[in-house]
């Protein structure tokens, strides 16, 4: 594949008939694939009021084998069958004539796979996040009770993730001994239960603290355009931010985290925040950097730890990092459950195969209450999507919020995952070696570029030979599934011939899936 760097700041490409494009920002997953409707995005510009809160990368890939790439953020728009690109250093190329060929070419050249995957336990068992059951109030007793309740309720062992406010303060990254009197003993007990342990961290430091004064004195904090230590508002108030372009700041945070691993036995970290919106174009840094570079620098810290999770990331495709979707509200429709598959597909197409569709039932704390009523049907359908995603994460205790019928349906989803876990783990290994997504758009394996499935984003390929079509509509008892060319065996044993659109019944326990059969 030959790439042709643009010599102009503005480049126009004719969108070919039926051509569809993927890439840019995961926040725009619901608008992908691009090309059929007007759309515009500037990858360098934080969006108001909160700005980008998921992964993004300077790449666009088309179903006709075309690739757009730049080392820096660029702006793009689709209108009147023209793709307009604005920014320096944009490269354009074509390889073959399919989306898969475009992805593999871009991956090899621009975000090659590392050959490594995150820790196996992140895929082989569920993750259990304390966030919804213990928001801002985790304690040693509460965490142990949370884990025991899950296991005694019939859930399999997994990774216990202790969320916000386990530490003394932001930036100290030591357990608060008033609430965690013996963290090493707690971790040892969780390990004995078969669970790994992660804790939540952010790149922030509380102002007017001893750690703040130390880091400010050493020049390791971000400064604003006026040269003053930058104090930024985030969802928990105001904090200073590590300047992670400074080797000393990287050494300081990794030293703190390494010490925590050594002293307590925890396995890794949930790396939250570090969003592009947390930085400004005029910020002063040790090395020249734009907001996207500071977001990327936070992700690079996570490469040190096989147990990791990120919600925001710039570039870093092909790296062994778990990428979670932004916190979702417990809503039917595109604002909630309807966004999960499109956004996971977008994650994969910008180079992040190790994806997680947020916490089952939704992780947006302002909308999800540990004590409020739960839409049990919604919880089940969310669990079914997560069951055949690379990573499955719970936060609400299923045994607390579900009646026997709906709890049984969640256990059925866990059983489906268990039956397909060897396939999922093989795909994890394949992704580490090749960079290919685990969750793939229908067009990724379509028979041809004009396949009717190019615009379908409510179902997905799990690897090359299994189509997964979860239910995402409230009260649905059936759903339409688009099957490409070939012979397909449904989960109920029915054999179907594609290309076709079929309507399949979907009671509460069914997670529709279709396996490709050999030709003939």
Steps between C-alpha positions, in 0.01 A plus 500: 500500500635842405405798712502847349557785748287802426686820416192706578335588831163411343441180306183382326425137415201385298294247699443206270157348448410292806829578675484520879762624745598425859733676744571819691328515838314220677256764626375512141432127479128554449576705187723229351546387239539842341415578141124468470414819692665838565742490791787712630758463777820674608710247690703777666203689645349397835124490476286698740404471775720204589703433187618160377472237771599189310767381260596679179766470232599685180388224263213437259444165324267427212314196374677554166845449650593864545690637802541855631764559767686786664740510792303799632128570552311607191152623412276315257152525357274301272258692281375473141703182442824678589734427790676824596813475713676789668835487678868455436674174414192307387581181309258318271538154350308203367559128540278232356132580507362407842473640850709217640781567251491869592518421871785251473704733283447796734573286804828369361621845403359738761399310815669159486399233751728461799474122513365525855152494653381628837486250787310180414278530808341816356340281230468158662276619786269796558616828650322617815519876556402641840391830342120467503461304825760709689531839324763714674469276807713189453623336819693183568196331650278627218730374226527156659125483551447609137721217375347239730146601403586455133658158546234376742240614248644261244717743304841370387823641645642795309683830535387719790548866415501744794384835370530864612598611854691195620806723543578768759476773235543550126870465431604312812405155367521336838205319656310706755572294813187630674290312244754237392686405819687208339488522120756223452281261700194606297682436172626164626144399592369605158778302335403198709145537365640475147476873426761742371495859631527839329466853637395829340750781431499837319781736392377765745645634823294682763619861543649621826610153602845376592521306175395808304770711662763235432407458135462872437841562651651240267329647192299184432154661472335641191519878465249724324572755228601759762755263650301434818423151626180404318203425727224336300142415583400138449202297623634481856597865540830677433844344467844549357616262227823310451708616205560158353730636231752537784696179565506587869119506515479160330761361739312647798158351413638160397708495817186557707305233314786249509532551875127437542530173309799396711348597835145373457512238222242671276518397136445822307314824440196662346646813339216752494487859370790635294241617247594741223261747668723509809771690310529828307681593180710762683612280788871502574662158515851362540491379139290658223153349516141561398202381708481176302865425581436534874206261469729256319770542766258383771423190295870425464526475879258206483728297273702411809210306653332195337192562715377836367193685379454834321193702407679777309787458256664673205658264245676199668340255258650152511611533862403259784253739662139434602277775364162546669210700361407815686256465789155420362159593642244222553297600195350319204581661168808671354596686819540173688491139387469593133847660504690196627551302179567801270756642741674165557523464123654846480753408770614200302530690173743755649723223632360406842390134503485451880172682558245510781139626465501681839334350809198276447187702560691826452781668693391865494470564872263793462247275328562166669416475869606204707181536699257584221285272289671316216347432160558127512438439130754773418755340734458161331531637146809701601654187653436310176694762299786492752504118508637480147714811520869460581444614859198467729477740795242505782456767765142460620455172688269287281371311803389827663307651209365203302213263567555124440385515137732784398788367711468168316517687169826669604640162601399369157703782344798403717459140382503613136822690567652197671416282200671747265785603729761291312405688183520836679842421648626387159381833359683684779821324399431568132441869573829523689683350202320673213318803646170381357186592694322233703163670447477582127255692277289294264682660206831364632411151375238585238512307175544822303516874543137534389370258765173611660653467847743794459276737700389247762635586847263322740671164446864403461749233406678337793803396300453397137236230533247590770233769468353625829168685488395602854158646580521874572130600479277512806231233503627336181400139440670481159767682303622526142846365421697568182699199378770537233559249224559146622335233714433583864394282794300685763527434873171309480645267236322653199713516185450812288630607159630851444495767395171548679312696761335269749275562797578285801296460821677632811360412838671644806770233505596495133823657372476446122819387329580344166805293415639482149490148353748365246397548140316207348 
